[in-house]
């Protein structure tokens, strides 16, 4: 039986007015994107599907260019934390925001691992963040970055080793050394994954450019497929089909430019599929797409079937795009459960489950798909021991064969695909992004901005990309009562800033409503579906 792992790499567009607002792209580059590549590089027989969103690739490339410019000319990268490594902000609001970003909200593996970092965090609890001394602020800033280094950078780069040895009282030269390390680490990410694809270890797939929810762009009422009676905006998203095609076409072109090849597989944003989405994916030339077992179950149930087996390829007669559905339970075990196990026990447990699945006749394939970045910060040593054990065990297993989805859709027989009930990897529904009054308000703000763009008659590429950045799914995830308040506030502000930037580019004064927060959250982090959105994104 074939086993396919799909690691989904995504961050929304954090750039507003040419400046990065949040640091999560380059921090995940230093940890997850780097160590995950190293784990595959170390096991030539391993195979995986790695899904990069074009907006993430674009930001990685942007960071690499900005950091190279800093090295060549001294120009700051225009990212708050990276700029602070060059020149610390003076006491005041800028320093307070810096401290807020660098301080973990709760104790985690990064503070537990390094006593010096934990001591700084303890010392700053209850302190006036706007006026902490320069030396303490510098130590916090440097340790924040050291704690985000993946194992291969932490243990393999002499600059990291020296900073870890010193532990504090970091100088300007230390900060420059760290920034050089960051620049080289970020610049290496895309070339490493390209090289893995070229040697056949990785199949590179993609997602619509800015990670929009295609079923909702096409039809808000699709959310009612699995949640009848849900309150959705009363008017459709204007030109939704045209915008969906734009995200698919522009995203493929950007991936080809940066990755050196045109992906033939599509992991749709949030694994969200609908009956109306499938023809657009086929039109874009994708040979396969994938979603959640819960979407398959809802679709099969509506078609009058008692159940559906996700362990095979699905396709309709005469259609070019095949569908594969992940095993939700096994995906969530990696996403949430195995972080508290030893690597050997976790991989052993996973293999037992896979072997049990393989004993049933007619089961050709297991797809395990999840976020490729968020889980590892909750694992010991950033998940690298788990990944190495995983690839090592499965590469030599006598009956389980690591595979890519591109190979599977060519080599395996296909079962008939039932009519698809719109849903995602979060409980097989779309209500994570629509239906709550605050989520609907976000859609209404976006509709108004799109209508303003349509009235202008302009369609230049800069404006279309600014609109694309506003259409990403992340802005609709966070509003609502179930998400942590600090993250809700951050993403509320980012969404309003993206919309305001679009209006400004049109030469229109942003509506006053965009100056006021509209979303609220709660005081704890939440796990949902196949992904975790912690306070630290």
C-alpha positions, 0 to 999 in steps of 0.5 A: 500500500502506498503512503503519501505525506502532504506538508502544506506550507502557508503564511498570509501576506504580511506586507503593507505599504512595503513593510512586513508587519509580522515575522512569521514567514522568516521565522518558520523558514529558519525552523520548519522549512529548513529542518523539514528539507534536511530530514528529506535530504538525509533519506534518499529513499523518502518521498513526500508532497510539499505544497507551497502557497505562491504568497508564501514563496513570494514573501520568502523571495522578498525576504531573501532579496531584502536581506541581500540588499542589506548585506550589499548596501546596509539598507534595512529589510523593513521588518520590525524585528530584523530592523531592530537587530540593526538599530534598537527602537528607543523606549516608547511604543516601538519598543513595547511592540517589539517586546510583545512580539518576542515574549511568548504568551505562555511557557513553551518548548523554546523557553523550557529548553534554554534557561537563559531565555526562560530567565529573561521571560520571567524577568520581563513578566509584569515589566513596563515593556516600553521602557525596559533597558537596552541590554535586556531588550537586545538579549530578548530580541536575540534569544527570540531568534535563537529559539526559532532556529531549527536543529540543523541551524542551531547545531550546524552553524558556528555563529549560532553555537557561539551565540548560544554559548555566550547566552547574553550581553549580546553586542552589535557585532553579535546582532550582525552575525545573527542577521547574516545567519538569518539572511543565509538561512532564508535565502537557502529555503527555495533552492533546497526544495527545488533541489529535492524536487529535481532529485525526485524526493519531493513532488511540489504542489500549490494552492491558489495564489493568496490562499482564498476559499474558492467555494466561497468566492464562487458562492457563499451559499455553498457553506449551507451544503453541510450546514443548512440555514447558516447566515451568510452575506446576502449578496454574492462576491462580485466576479468571484469566478473570475477572481478564482481563475486569477488566483489559479493562473497567477499562482501557477505562473509564480510557482513556476518562476520560483520553483523551476517547474509548474505544479500539476497538483493542487491542495486547495486552500484549507482543503476546501472543495465544492462541486463548482470548484472542480471544473476550475481546477481541471481548467487550470491543468491540475492532474490531482486535487485533495481534501478531507475525509470528512468532505468525502463522507458528507458527499457520499452520504448525500449521494445515498451511500452509507460510507466512503473509503478514503484509501483510494483515488477518485475520479469522474469518467472523462475528467482529468483531475483526480481527487484524493482524501486524507485520513483525518485521524492519522493527520491529526495524530501528527498535528496534535498527539505525537508531540508528547510522544518519543519519536520512536513510539510515535512512528511505531504507533503510526506504522501500526495504524497504517499496517491495519489499514493495509490489511483491508482489501482494495485499499491502495493509498493513505494520504496524511496531510497537514500544516507543514509548519505549525506542529513542529514548534510543539515537538521536542527538537522542532520535530526533527527526530520524529521526521527522521524516524518517520522517513527512515522507518517507512523507506525500508518498510516491506509493505508500505511504500512512500509515494507522491500523489502525482505517481498515485493518480497515474498508477492506481485505479480510480473509484467514481467520485460522488457529487461534492458537498462543499467543505474543508478540513475543519469538520468538513464544513466552511463555517470557520470562515463564514456564518458568524456575524464578525466573519460576515462583516469581514466579507462585507468589507471585502465586497465593498472594496472589490466593488470600489475597484470594479467601479474604477475600471482599473485592472493593473497588476498591482491592484489585482495583487492588492485585492488578492492579498485581501481575499486570503482565507486567514482574514476570515479564520480569526474573527469570531468568539473562539480564537485567542484575543491577541491573534484576533486583534493582530489579524483584524488590524492586518486585514483592515490595513490590507483593505485600506492599502487597496483603497489608497492605491485606487486614490480613494480615502479608506472608509472610516469603518476601516479605522476601527476593530470589528473582531474580538477573541477569547483569552486562550488558543484553540485547536480545530480540524487539521491545523493549529492557529496558536497565538504565535502564528 
